[in-house]
Amino acid sequence: MEMKLLSTPMKIGTCEIKNRIVMPPMLMGFGQFDGKPTEKMMNYYEARAKGGTGLVMAEITRINDVTGAGAFAQLAVSHDYHIEPLREMAQRIQRHGAKFFVQLHHPGRQNVGLLVGTVPLSIKLEKLTKGGYGKLLYKITPAVGPGLLARDIVPPSVAPSKCDPAYFAAGHVRALTHKEIKKLEQQFIDGAVRVQKAGCDGVELHASHGYLLQQFLSPATNQRTDEYGGSFENRLRFLLNILRGIKETCGRDFPVIVRLTADECYDKIGQPGKGYTLKDGVEIAKALEANGADAIDVSSAGYDAFNYWLEPVTFDLGWRKYMAKAIKDAVSIPVLAANLIRTAEQAEKQLEDGIQDFVSMGRPHIADPNLAGKMLAGKPLKRCICCLNCIESMEANAFIGGHGECSVNPFVGHEGETLRKNGDGRPVVVIGSGPAGLCAAEILADRGFAVTVLEKSDKLGGQINLAAAPPKKDKTAWFIEDAVTACKEKGVIFRLNTEATTAMIKEMAPVAVILAAGSTPIKPHFEGTYDEEKVLTFEDVLTGKVTLKDQKVAVIGSGMTGLETAHTLTKNGCKVTVVEMADEIAPGTWMQHKDDILPKLKAAGTTFRVGEKLCRIEGDYILTENVRTKQRFADEFDAVVLALGSRRAHALYQPLINAGFIVKAVGDSEKVGRIADATKSAYLAARDLLA
């Protein structure tokens, strides 16, 4: 398919973009307290520009240090000292033919109380201690921070009105004063001036995803009674004052994009009538155009409806394109939109259908820095599998001084590093073709080794095949397709139906062995007399080895594997009870995954029992015990499915060491974890092997 529109230049205001591919703003945590770009940040963005992207937009960039910090390690344009460092970043992106816009942002009520008022102090202390403060802060914050937030011993975040904090935020919220609003308007304008002085090509105002600018637009968060609240016109006043101010100060030719939530999507989480809908979003877009906006970047929802702007794997590609289409039909300026686009063909089709003018691809740019060039050349991509590890890892690492990571691209944050190409055709054997094995094989092939992958089954992919088996999880299997394609292009040899042995490895005489044999489900024997065939593991169900239909089934364990196994069973008409030893379902699981699957399980009539453990199986009955009261319960089930985790497949490690081989265990063979853990360990091992 010819990418005719995708490769065609188009202007945003007076700024011509060389193609229609946009890398939208995404916070990854590569910054520092003072808001200046770090070398790691510039390497990350430059890699995407070098990869062929037409428009690169910087992450959320603060314009206010006191109430407006979205993270300890983010970009800022709150002071004049940010101009020159930003200029260097802009030049590094622009030298590859990409245009560079900066997104101006304030979190409002979606802030974390720990950040309110602390950034100015952190900047001073970091400078005084020459970096020692940051190390101490990142050491104590994970231990102290949650307790302070739970007890609400943090400063309040700000919003148009006093209201509840957003879902996934913390602390309490106070209303901005009229004076503060006026000051913030000027700070947004001043931030745009600094962006222009730094030689950047434009700015984007972040009036989406539930942040402050959108909070003023929404009747759910704006109940002010002055000129900034109440009527539709008043709720637009804050954003329009900023927009007009930037145009008046920076000139009509300096482009301004507004990222707009077209629909707050409260109806999709069972709260119809709250906030504003697409009809209102269209009217807001028309008002933005009338007041000088050069383009609308269409998005949706906010933190309260998190999954409707940052979708989990189960969402359909392009599901929200109707929102972009509605706004494009109402305005004459260019429309940018994401719409969960994952292929060049999908992108071109949405342009052809008049859905939008530019294709925003956020997470796909994390997964593949060469995305744009590959799309335009018709080459295979490393596709984003929508696993949400990027945001989960970014949030988890933000308070320990780390950054976001990617399950399919372990090179994120390492863009400035160079692999040592010293393989010289020497043989390396990889045992196992799961995510760790495929990742290690590709990197070692890149380094010039002759790689052979041994897979004991008749199918490549290992544990990924299980992860892709539950309903609507098929995008997960893209990992296998893309990794195998890349490996074959680089000369990796695959041998299926081949169970590795020490003797076999000796015959192959490799210079090193990567053990990526994966893991096996934990299946303990329980007290009682029962038919072993009625006690299954999640693997039995997800591989289709055993099919249970219209039966009463107990699933033991409520991690995501247990919940997805339960979902698979409900699709087969089974009546499922999930038994969890902890006091909550799926403890430690990223909230978006729970928000996605729990409503589906509840709708299917799934029963959840927490604080109970399975202690005995007797015939068709199971006996569970409340972990606190020790009270026991007997229930009849047709089958029991265990989702109690897995243990690493590590048996070959010591024999291979004893045989004199250099062996690196990776993925589950090193430590049982998720896809991201597997690829990260494989990257580190393959990068450093014989280096």
C-alpha positions as CSV (number, residue, x, y, z in Angstrom):
1,M,0.0,0.0,0.0
2,E,1.4,3.3,-1.0
3,M,1.7,5.8,1.8
4,K,0.8,8.8,-0.4
5,L,-0.9,11.0,2.2
6,L,1.3,9.9,5.1
7,S,4.4,11.1,3.3
8,T,2.9,14.3,2.0
9,P,4.0,17.6,3.8
10,M,1.4,19.8,5.5
11,K,1.5,23.0,7.4
12,I,0.4,23.8,10.9
13,G,0.0,27.5,10.7
14,T,3.1,28.7,8.8
15,C,5.2,25.7,9.9
16,E,5.5,23.0,7.3
17,I,5.8,19.4,8.6
18,K,7.6,17.1,6.2
19,N,5.2,14.2,6.7
20,R,2.0,13.5,8.7
21,I,3.6,11.4,11.4
22,V,3.7,13.0,14.9
23,M,5.3,11.9,18.1
24,P,3.0,13.4,20.7
25,P,4.1,14.4,24.2
26,M,4.8,11.6,26.7
27,L,6.5,12.0,30.0
28,M,9.2,9.3,30.4
29,G,11.3,10.7,33.3
30,F,14.5,11.6,31.6
31,G,14.7,15.1,33.1
32,Q,16.1,16.6,36.3
33,F,14.9,18.9,39.1
34,D,15.8,22.1,37.4
35,G,13.8,21.3,34.3
36,K,16.8,21.5,31.9
37,P,17.0,18.7,29.3
38,T,19.5,16.0,30.2
39,E,21.8,14.2,27.7
40,K,19.7,11.1,28.1
41,M,16.5,13.1,27.3
42,M,18.1,14.7,24.2
43,N,19.3,11.3,23.0
44,Y,15.9,9.8,23.3
45,Y,14.1,12.6,21.4
46,E,16.8,12.9,18.7
47,A,16.6,9.1,18.0
48,R,12.9,9.6,17.0
49,A,13.7,12.6,14.9
50,K,16.5,10.7,13.2
51,G,14.0,7.9,12.6
52,G,12.0,10.1,10.2
53,T,9.2,11.6,12.3
54,G,7.8,14.8,10.9
55,L,6.8,16.5,14.2
56,V,8.3,15.7,17.5
57,M,6.6,17.2,20.6
58,A,8.3,17.4,24.0
59,E,6.7,15.9,27.1
60,I,4.6,17.8,29.5
61,T,6.6,20.9,30.2
62,R,6.0,22.9,33.4
63,I,5.4,26.7,33.4
64,N,5.1,27.0,37.2
65,D,7.5,25.4,39.7
66,V,5.3,25.7,42.8
67,T,1.9,24.1,41.9
68,G,2.7,23.0,38.4
69,A,5.3,20.3,38.6
70,G,4.0,17.1,37.1
71,A,7.2,15.1,38.1
72,F,10.6,15.6,39.7
73,A,12.3,14.9,36.4
74,Q,10.4,16.8,33.7
75,L,11.2,19.5,31.2
76,A,10.5,23.2,32.2
77,V,10.2,26.6,30.6
78,S,9.4,28.4,33.9
79,H,12.6,30.5,33.9
80,D,14.9,32.3,31.3
81,Y,17.7,29.9,32.2
82,H,15.8,27.2,30.4
83,I,16.1,28.9,27.0
84,E,19.6,28.0,26.1
85,P,19.5,24.3,27.1
86,L,16.2,24.0,25.3
87,R,17.8,25.5,22.2
88,E,20.4,22.7,22.1
89,M,17.6,20.1,22.3
90,A,15.7,21.8,19.5
91,Q,18.7,22.0,17.3
92,R,19.5,18.3,17.8
93,I,15.9,17.4,16.7
94,Q,15.7,19.9,13.9
95,R,18.9,18.8,12.2
96,H,17.2,15.6,11.1
97,G,14.4,17.6,9.3
98,A,11.8,17.2,12.1
99,K,9.9,20.1,13.6
100,F,9.9,20.5,17.4
101,F,7.0,21.7,19.5
102,V,6.9,22.0,23.3
103,Q,3.8,21.1,25.3
104,L,2.9,23.6,28.0
105,H,1.3,21.9,31.0
106,H,-0.1,22.3,34.5
107,P,-1.4,19.2,36.3
108,G,-4.0,21.0,38.5
109,R,-5.9,18.5,40.7
110,Q,-4.1,15.6,39.1
111,N,-0.9,16.5,40.9
112,V,0.6,14.5,43.7
113,G,0.8,16.4,46.9
114,L,4.5,15.5,47.3
115,L,5.3,17.7,44.3
116,V,3.5,20.9,45.4
117,G,5.9,23.5,46.6
118,T,8.9,21.1,46.8
119,V,10.5,21.6,43.4
120,P,12.0,25.1,44.0
121,L,13.5,23.7,47.3
122,S,14.7,20.6,45.5
123,I,16.4,22.7,42.8
124,K,18.3,24.7,45.5
125,L,19.3,21.7,47.6
126,E,20.4,19.7,44.6
127,K,22.7,22.5,43.6
128,L,24.1,23.0,47.1
129,T,24.7,19.3,47.6
130,K,26.1,18.7,44.1
131,G,23.7,15.9,43.5
132,G,23.6,14.4,47.0
133,Y,20.1,15.7,47.7
134,G,18.6,13.9,44.8
135,K,20.1,10.6,45.8
136,L,18.8,11.0,49.3
137,L,15.3,12.1,48.1
138,Y,15.0,9.1,45.8
139,K,16.1,6.8,48.6
140,I,13.6,8.0,51.2
141,T,10.6,8.9,49.1
142,P,9.4,5.4,48.3
143,A,9.4,4.6,52.1
144,V,8.0,7.9,53.4
145,G,5.9,9.2,50.5
146,P,3.0,6.8,50.6
147,G,2.5,7.3,54.3
148,L,2.4,11.1,53.9
149,L,-0.1,10.8,51.1
150,A,-2.3,8.3,53.0
151,R,-2.4,10.6,56.0
152,D,-2.9,13.7,53.7
153,I,0.2,15.3,55.2
154,V,1.0,17.1,52.0
155,P,0.2,20.5,50.5
156,P,-3.0,20.7,48.4
157,S,-3.0,20.6,44.7
158,V,-4.9,23.3,42.9
159,A,-8.0,23.3,40.6
160,P,-10.5,25.8,39.3
161,S,-12.7,24.8,42.3
162,K,-12.4,22.8,45.5
163,C,-13.1,19.2,44.5
164,D,-12.1,15.7,45.0
165,P,-8.6,14.7,43.8
166,A,-8.6,12.9,40.5
167,Y,-8.5,9.1,40.4
168,F,-4.9,8.0,40.7
169,A,-3.9,11.3,42.2
170,A,-3.5,11.8,45.9
171,G,-3.9,14.4,48.7
172,H,-6.6,17.1,48.7
173,V,-7.5,20.0,46.4
174,R,-8.1,23.7,46.9
175,A,-9.5,26.3,44.5
176,L,-7.2,28.8,42.8
177,T,-7.6,32.4,43.7
178,H,-8.5,34.9,41.0
179,K,-5.0,36.4,41.4
180,E,-3.4,32.9,41.0
181,I,-5.4,32.4,37.8
182,K,-4.2,35.6,36.3
183,K,-0.6,34.7,37.2
184,L,-0.9,31.3,35.6
185,E,-2.2,32.8,32.4
186,Q,0.9,35.0,32.2
187,Q,3.2,32.0,33.1
188,F,1.7,30.0,30.2
189,I,2.4,33.0,27.9
190,D,5.9,33.5,29.3
191,G,6.6,29.8,28.8
192,A,5.6,30.1,25.1
193,V,7.9,33.1,24.7
194,R,10.8,31.1,26.1
195,V,10.0,28.2,23.7
196,Q,10.1,30.7,20.8
197,K,13.3,32.3,22.0
198,A,14.9,28.8,22.1
199,G,14.3,28.4,18.4
200,C,11.5,25.8,18.7
201,D,8.9,25.6,16.0
202,G,5.7,26.0,18.2
203,V,3.9,25.1,21.3
204,E,1.0,22.8,22.3
205,L,-1.4,23.7,25.2
206,H,-2.3,20.6,27.1
207,A,-6.1,20.9,27.6
208,S,-6.6,17.2,27.8
209,H,-6.3,14.1,30.0
210,G,-7.8,15.9,32.9
211,Y,-5.1,18.5,33.5
212,L,-5.6,22.1,34.6
213,L,-6.6,23.6,31.3
214,Q,-9.2,20.9,30.8
215,Q,-10.4,21.3,34.4
216,F,-11.5,24.8,33.6
217,L,-13.4,23.5,30.6
218,S,-15.3,20.9,32.6
219,P,-18.4,21.5,34.7
220,A,-17.3,18.5,36.8
221,T,-14.2,20.4,38.1
222,N,-15.2,24.0,37.5
223,Q,-17.9,25.3,39.7
224,R,-16.6,28.8,40.0
225,T,-19.0,31.7,40.2
226,D,-16.8,34.5,38.8
227,E,-15.9,35.1,35.2
228,Y,-13.9,31.9,35.0
229,G,-16.8,29.5,35.8
230,G,-20.5,28.8,35.2
231,S,-21.4,29.4,31.6
232,F,-19.7,27.7,28.6
233,E,-18.0,31.0,27.6
234,N,-16.7,31.5,31.1
235,R,-15.3,28.0,31.4
236,L,-13.3,28.7,28.2
237,R,-12.0,32.0,29.4
238,F,-8.8,30.7,31.0
239,L,-7.7,28.7,28.0
240,L,-8.7,31.4,25.5
241,N,-6.9,34.1,27.4
242,I,-3.7,32.0,27.3
243,L,-4.2,31.3,23.6
244,R,-4.8,34.9,22.6
245,G,-2.0,36.0,24.9
246,I,0.5,33.7,23.1
247,K,-0.6,34.9,19.7
248,E,-0.4,38.5,20.7
249,T,3.1,38.2,22.3
250,C,4.8,35.7,20.0
251,G,3.1,36.8,16.8
252,R,0.4,35.3,14.6
253,D,3.0,33.2,12.8
254,F,4.1,31.3,15.9
255,P,2.1,28.1,15.8
256,V,-0.1,27.0,18.7
257,I,-1.7,23.6,18.8
258,V,-4.3,22.8,21.5
259,R,-4.5,19.2,22.7
260,L,-8.2,18.8,23.6
261,T,-10.2,16.2,25.3
262,A,-13.1,15.9,22.9
263,D,-15.2,13.8,25.3
264,E,-14.6,13.3,29.0
265,C,-16.0,9.7,28.7
266,Y,-17.7,9.7,32.1
267,D,-20.6,7.7,30.5
268,K,-18.1,4.9,29.7
269,I,-17.4,4.4,33.4
270,G,-21.0,4.5,34.5
271,Q,-21.3,8.2,35.3
272,P,-23.5,9.6,32.5
273,G,-24.3,13.3,32.8
274,K,-21.0,14.2,34.4
275,G,-18.4,16.5,32.7
276,Y,-18.8,17.3,29.0
277,T,-19.5,15.2,26.0
278,L,-18.3,15.2,22.3
279,K,-21.0,17.7,21.4
280,D,-19.4,20.2,23.8
281,G,-15.9,19.2,22.6
282,V,-16.8,20.2,19.1
283,E,-18.0,23.6,20.3
284,I,-14.8,24.1,22.2
285,A,-12.7,23.2,19.1
286,K,-14.7,25.8,17.1
287,A,-14.0,28.4,19.7
288,L,-10.3,27.6,19.7
289,E,-10.1,28.0,16.0
290,A,-11.9,31.3,16.2
291,N,-9.4,32.5,18.7
292,G,-6.3,31.7,16.8
293,A,-5.4,28.0,17.4
294,D,-3.5,26.6,14.4
295,A,-4.4,23.0,15.0
296,I,-6.4,20.8,17.3
297,D,-4.8,17.6,18.7
298,V,-7.8,15.5,19.5
299,S,-7.8,13.2,22.6
300,S,-10.2,12.1,25.2
301,A,-11.0,11.5,28.9
302,G,-8.8,12.2,31.9
303,Y,-7.5,10.4,34.9
304,D,-11.0,9.6,36.1
305,A,-11.6,7.6,32.9
306,F,-8.0,6.6,32.5
307,N,-8.4,3.7,30.1
308,Y,-10.3,5.9,27.6
309,W,-7.2,8.0,26.8
310,L,-4.4,5.5,27.4
311,E,-5.8,2.2,26.3
312,P,-5.0,-1.3,27.6
313,V,-4.4,-4.1,25.1
314,T,-8.1,-5.1,24.9
315,F,-9.2,-2.0,23.1
316,D,-9.9,-2.1,19.4
317,L,-7.6,-0.2,17.0
318,G,-9.1,3.2,16.0
319,W,-12.0,2.9,18.4
320,R,-12.2,6.6,19.0
321,K,-11.7,7.9,15.5
322,Y,-15.3,9.2,15.5
323,M,-14.2,11.9,17.9
324,A,-11.5,13.2,15.6
325,K,-13.8,13.0,12.6
326,A,-16.5,15.0,14.5
327,I,-14.0,17.8,15.2
328,K,-12.4,17.7,11.7
329,D,-15.8,18.2,10.2
330,A,-16.4,21.3,12.4
331,V,-13.1,23.1,11.9
332,S,-10.9,24.1,8.9
333,I,-7.6,24.0,10.7
334,P,-5.5,20.7,10.8
335,V,-6.6,18.0,13.2
336,L,-4.1,15.7,14.9
337,A,-5.3,12.5,16.6
338,A,-3.9,9.3,18.1
339,N,-6.8,6.8,17.8
340,L,-4.8,3.7,18.8
341,I,-3.0,3.5,15.5
342,R,-0.4,0.7,15.2
343,T,0.3,0.2,11.4
344,A,1.1,2.3,8.4
345,E,-1.9,0.9,6.6
346,Q,-4.3,2.0,9.4
347,A,-2.6,5.4,9.5
348,E,-3.0,6.0,5.7
349,K,-6.6,4.8,5.7
350,Q,-7.6,7.2,8.5
351,L,-6.0,10.0,6.5
352,E,-7.8,8.9,3.3
353,D,-11.1,8.7,5.1
354,G,-10.8,12.3,6.3
355,I,-10.6,11.3,10.0
356,Q,-7.6,13.5,10.7
357,D,-4.7,15.4,9.0
358,F,-1.9,14.2,11.1
359,V,-1.3,10.8,12.8
360,S,-0.2,11.0,16.4
361,M,1.6,7.8,17.5
362,G,2.8,8.0,21.1
363,R,3.6,4.6,22.5
364,P,4.5,3.2,19.1
365,H,7.4,5.8,19.0
366,I,8.6,4.4,22.3
367,A,8.5,0.9,21.0
368,D,10.3,1.8,17.7
369,P,12.3,5.0,17.3
370,N,12.6,4.3,13.6
371,L,8.8,4.1,13.3
372,A,8.3,6.9,10.8
373,G,11.0,5.9,8.4
374,K,9.9,2.2,8.4
375,M,6.2,3.2,7.8
376,L,7.0,5.3,4.8
377,A,9.4,2.7,3.4
378,G,6.9,-0.2,3.9
379,K,9.3,-2.0,6.3
380,P,8.2,-4.1,9.4
381,L,7.8,-2.2,12.7
382,K,8.4,-3.2,16.3
383,R,4.7,-2.6,17.2
384,C,3.5,-1.4,20.6
385,I,1.6,-4.2,22.2
386,C,-0.4,-1.8,24.5
387,C,0.9,-3.5,27.7
388,L,1.1,-0.2,29.6
389,N,4.5,-0.9,31.0
390,C,5.7,2.5,29.7
391,I,3.4,4.4,32.1
392,E,3.5,1.9,34.9
393,S,7.3,1.9,34.9
394,M,7.5,5.6,34.6
395,E,5.3,6.1,37.6
396,A,7.1,3.5,39.6
397,N,10.5,4.8,38.8
398,A,9.7,8.5,39.1
399,F,10.2,8.4,42.9
400,I,13.5,6.5,42.7
401,G,15.2,8.6,40.0
402,G,14.5,6.2,37.2
403,H,12.6,6.5,33.9
404,G,9.9,4.8,31.9
405,E,10.7,1.5,30.0
406,C,9.3,-0.4,27.1
407,S,8.5,-4.2,27.0
408,V,9.3,-4.5,23.3
409,N,12.2,-2.0,23.2
410,P,14.7,-2.4,26.1
411,F,16.9,0.3,24.4
412,V,14.7,3.0,25.8
413,G,16.9,5.3,27.9
414,H,20.0,3.8,26.3
415,E,19.9,5.6,23.0
416,G,23.3,7.1,23.5
417,E,25.0,3.8,23.9
418,T,26.6,1.8,21.1
419,L,26.6,-2.0,20.9
420,R,30.0,-3.5,20.6
421,K,30.1,-5.3,17.2
422,N,32.6,-8.0,18.0
423,G,30.7,-11.2,17.3
424,D,32.8,-12.0,14.2
425,G,30.5,-14.9,13.3
426,R,31.2,-16.8,16.5
427,P,28.4,-19.2,17.5
428,V,26.0,-18.5,20.3
429,V,23.1,-20.8,21.4
430,V,19.9,-19.4,22.9
431,I,17.8,-22.0,24.7
432,G,14.1,-20.9,24.5
433,S,12.2,-18.6,22.1
434,G,10.1,-16.6,24.6
435,P,10.5,-12.8,24.9
436,A,13.9,-13.1,26.6
437,G,15.3,-15.6,24.1
438,L,14.1,-13.6,21.1
439,C,15.4,-10.3,22.4
440,A,18.8,-11.8,23.3
441,A,19.0,-13.5,19.9
442,E,18.3,-10.3,18.0
443,I,20.8,-8.2,19.9
444,L,23.5,-10.9,19.7
445,A,22.9,-11.1,15.9
446,D,23.3,-7.3,15.7
447,R,26.6,-7.7,17.4
448,G,27.7,-10.1,14.7
449,F,27.4,-13.5,16.5
450,A,26.0,-16.5,14.6
451,V,22.9,-17.2,16.7
452,T,20.9,-20.5,16.9
453,V,17.7,-20.6,19.0
454,L,16.6,-24.0,20.3
455,E,12.9,-24.3,21.1
456,K,11.5,-27.5,22.6
457,S,7.9,-27.0,21.3
458,D,6.6,-26.7,17.8
459,K,5.8,-23.0,18.3
460,L,7.9,-19.9,18.9
461,G,7.1,-17.4,21.6
462,G,7.1,-19.2,24.9
463,Q,5.1,-17.5,27.6
464,I,3.9,-14.8,25.1
465,N,1.5,-17.4,23.7
466,L,-0.1,-17.7,27.1
467,A,-0.3,-14.0,27.5
468,A,-2.0,-13.6,24.1
469,A,-4.6,-16.3,24.7
470,P,-7.2,-14.6,26.9
471,P,-10.1,-12.7,25.2
472,K,-9.0,-9.5,23.3
473,K,-5.3,-10.1,24.2
474,D,-4.2,-11.0,20.6
475,K,-2.1,-7.8,20.2
476,T,0.3,-9.3,22.7
477,A,1.3,-11.9,20.1
478,W,2.7,-9.0,17.9
479,F,5.8,-9.3,20.0
480,I,6.5,-12.7,18.6
481,E,5.7,-11.8,15.0
482,D,7.9,-8.7,15.1
483,A,10.8,-10.2,17.0
484,V,10.9,-13.3,14.8
485,T,10.8,-11.2,11.7
486,A,13.7,-9.1,13.0
487,C,15.7,-12.1,14.0
488,K,15.3,-13.9,10.7
489,E,16.4,-10.7,8.8
490,K,19.6,-10.8,10.9
491,G,20.3,-14.4,10.2
492,V,19.2,-16.1,13.4
493,I,18.5,-19.8,12.9
494,F,15.5,-21.4,14.7
495,R,15.3,-25.1,15.5
496,L,11.8,-26.1,16.7
497,N,10.9,-29.4,18.5
498,T,14.4,-29.4,19.9
499,E,14.9,-29.9,23.6
500,A,18.3,-28.7,24.6
501,T,20.7,-31.0,26.4
502,T,24.3,-30.6,27.6
503,A,25.5,-33.1,25.1
504,M,23.7,-31.3,22.3
505,I,25.3,-28.0,23.3
506,K,28.7,-29.6,23.4
507,E,28.3,-30.8,19.8
508,M,27.3,-27.2,18.8
509,A,30.4,-25.8,20.5
510,P,29.1,-22.2,21.1
511,V,31.3,-19.5,22.7
512,A,28.4,-18.8,25.0
513,V,24.9,-20.0,25.9
514,I,21.8,-17.9,26.8
515,L,19.4,-19.8,29.0
516,A,16.0,-18.5,28.3
517,A,13.9,-21.6,29.0
518,G,11.1,-19.7,30.7
519,S,9.1,-21.1,33.6
520,T,6.6,-23.7,34.6
521,P,3.3,-23.2,36.6
522,I,3.5,-23.9,40.3
523,K,1.2,-26.9,41.1
524,P,1.5,-28.0,44.7
525,H,-0.2,-31.1,46.1
526,F,-3.0,-30.3,48.5
527,E,-4.3,-32.3,51.4
528,G,-7.2,-34.6,50.6
529,T,-8.3,-37.3,48.2
530,Y,-9.1,-36.0,44.7
531,D,-8.8,-36.6,41.0
532,E,-5.6,-34.9,39.8
533,E,-7.2,-34.4,36.4
534,K,-9.7,-32.0,38.0
535,V,-6.9,-29.8,39.4
536,L,-5.5,-27.8,36.5
537,T,-3.1,-24.9,36.0
538,F,-3.6,-21.7,34.1
539,E,-1.4,-23.1,31.4
540,D,-3.7,-26.0,30.9
541,V,-6.6,-23.6,30.2
542,L,-4.8,-20.9,28.2
543,T,-3.0,-23.3,25.9
544,G,-6.3,-25.1,25.2
545,K,-4.8,-28.4,26.5
546,V,-8.0,-28.7,28.6
547,T,-11.3,-27.1,27.7
548,L,-13.8,-26.4,30.4
549,K,-17.3,-25.5,29.2
550,D,-20.4,-24.7,31.3
551,Q,-18.8,-25.9,34.5
552,K,-18.4,-24.5,38.0
553,V,-14.8,-23.6,38.4
554,A,-12.6,-22.3,41.3
555,V,-9.6,-20.2,40.2
556,I,-7.1,-20.0,42.9
557,G,-5.1,-16.8,42.7
558,S,-6.1,-13.4,41.5
559,G,-3.0,-11.9,39.8
560,M,-3.6,-10.9,36.2
561,T,-2.9,-14.5,35.1
562,G,-5.7,-15.7,37.4
563,L,-8.1,-13.0,36.3
564,E,-7.4,-13.6,32.6
565,T,-7.8,-17.3,33.1
566,A,-11.1,-16.6,34.8
567,H,-12.2,-14.4,31.9
568,T,-11.3,-17.1,29.4
569,L,-13.4,-19.6,31.4
570,T,-16.4,-17.2,31.6
571,K,-16.3,-16.9,27.8
572,N,-16.8,-20.7,27.8
573,G,-19.9,-20.4,29.9
574,C,-18.3,-21.4,33.2
575,K,-19.4,-20.1,36.5
576,V,-16.2,-18.9,38.1
577,T,-15.2,-18.2,41.7
578,V,-11.8,-16.5,42.3
579,V,-10.2,-17.2,45.6
580,E,-7.4,-14.8,46.7
581,M,-5.3,-15.1,49.9
582,A,-4.7,-11.3,50.1
583,D,-7.2,-8.8,51.2
584,E,-7.8,-7.4,47.8
585,I,-8.1,-8.7,44.2
586,A,-4.9,-8.5,42.1
587,P,-2.7,-6.9,44.8
588,G,0.1,-4.9,43.2
589,T,-1.4,-5.0,39.8
590,W,-1.4,-1.7,37.7
591,M,-4.8,-0.1,38.2
592,Q,-5.6,0.1,34.5
593,H,-5.5,-3.6,34.0
594,K,-7.8,-4.1,37.0
595,D,-10.2,-1.4,35.7
596,D,-10.3,-3.1,32.4
597,I,-10.9,-6.7,33.4
598,L,-12.9,-6.6,36.7
599,P,-16.1,-5.1,35.2
600,K,-16.1,-7.8,32.6
601,L,-15.7,-10.5,35.2
602,K,-18.4,-9.0,37.4
603,A,-20.7,-8.7,34.4
604,A,-20.1,-12.4,33.7
605,G,-21.2,-13.2,37.3
606,T,-17.8,-14.0,38.7
607,T,-17.6,-14.4,42.5
608,F,-14.6,-13.0,44.3
609,R,-13.5,-14.2,47.7
610,V,-10.6,-12.4,49.3
611,G,-8.6,-13.3,52.5
612,E,-9.0,-17.0,51.9
613,K,-6.6,-19.8,51.1
614,L,-7.1,-23.2,49.6
615,C,-6.1,-25.8,52.1
616,R,-7.8,-29.1,51.1
617,I,-9.5,-30.8,48.1
618,E,-11.8,-33.6,48.8
619,G,-13.5,-35.2,45.8
620,D,-15.6,-32.5,44.2
621,Y,-15.2,-30.1,47.2
622,I,-12.6,-27.6,48.1
623,L,-12.0,-26.4,51.6
624,T,-10.8,-22.8,52.0
625,E,-9.8,-21.0,55.2
626,N,-10.0,-17.4,56.1
627,V,-6.5,-16.3,56.8
628,R,-7.5,-14.1,59.7
629,T,-10.4,-15.8,61.5
630,K,-9.3,-19.4,60.5
631,Q,-13.0,-20.1,59.7
632,R,-13.3,-22.8,57.0
633,F,-15.7,-23.0,54.0
634,A,-16.5,-26.1,51.9
635,D,-17.8,-25.6,48.3
636,E,-18.4,-27.9,45.4
637,F,-16.7,-27.3,42.1
638,D,-16.3,-29.3,38.9
639,A,-12.7,-28.2,38.5
640,V,-10.0,-26.2,40.2
641,V,-7.6,-24.0,38.3
642,L,-4.4,-22.9,40.0
643,A,-2.9,-19.5,39.2
644,L,-0.3,-19.5,41.9
645,G,2.6,-18.2,39.9
646,S,5.5,-20.0,38.1
647,R,8.9,-21.2,38.9
648,R,11.9,-20.7,36.7
649,A,13.2,-23.4,34.3
650,H,16.8,-23.4,35.4
651,A,17.8,-27.1,35.4
652,L,20.3,-26.8,32.6
653,Y,22.2,-23.9,34.1
654,Q,24.6,-25.7,36.4
655,P,25.3,-28.7,34.0
656,L,26.3,-26.2,31.3
657,I,28.5,-24.3,33.7
658,N,30.1,-27.6,34.8
659,A,30.7,-28.4,31.1
660,G,32.8,-25.2,30.8
661,F,30.4,-22.9,29.0
662,I,29.8,-19.2,29.5
663,V,26.1,-19.2,30.5
664,K,23.8,-16.3,31.1
665,A,20.3,-17.0,32.4
666,V,17.7,-14.4,31.3
667,G,14.0,-13.8,31.6
668,D,12.1,-16.3,33.7
669,S,15.1,-18.6,33.8
670,E,16.8,-15.9,35.8
671,K,13.8,-14.6,37.8
672,V,10.1,-15.0,37.0
673,G,8.5,-11.8,35.9
674,R,6.7,-10.0,33.1
675,I,7.6,-9.3,29.4
676,A,9.4,-6.1,30.3
677,D,11.5,-7.9,32.9
678,A,12.4,-10.6,30.4
679,T,13.5,-8.2,27.7
680,K,15.4,-6.0,30.1
681,S,17.4,-8.9,31.5
682,A,18.0,-10.2,27.9
683,Y,19.2,-6.8,26.8
684,L,21.7,-6.5,29.6
685,A,23.0,-10.0,29.1
686,A,23.3,-9.8,25.3
687,R,24.9,-6.3,25.5
688,D,27.6,-7.3,27.9
689,L,28.2,-10.9,26.7
690,L,31.9,-11.2,25.7
691,A,32.1,-7.5,25.3
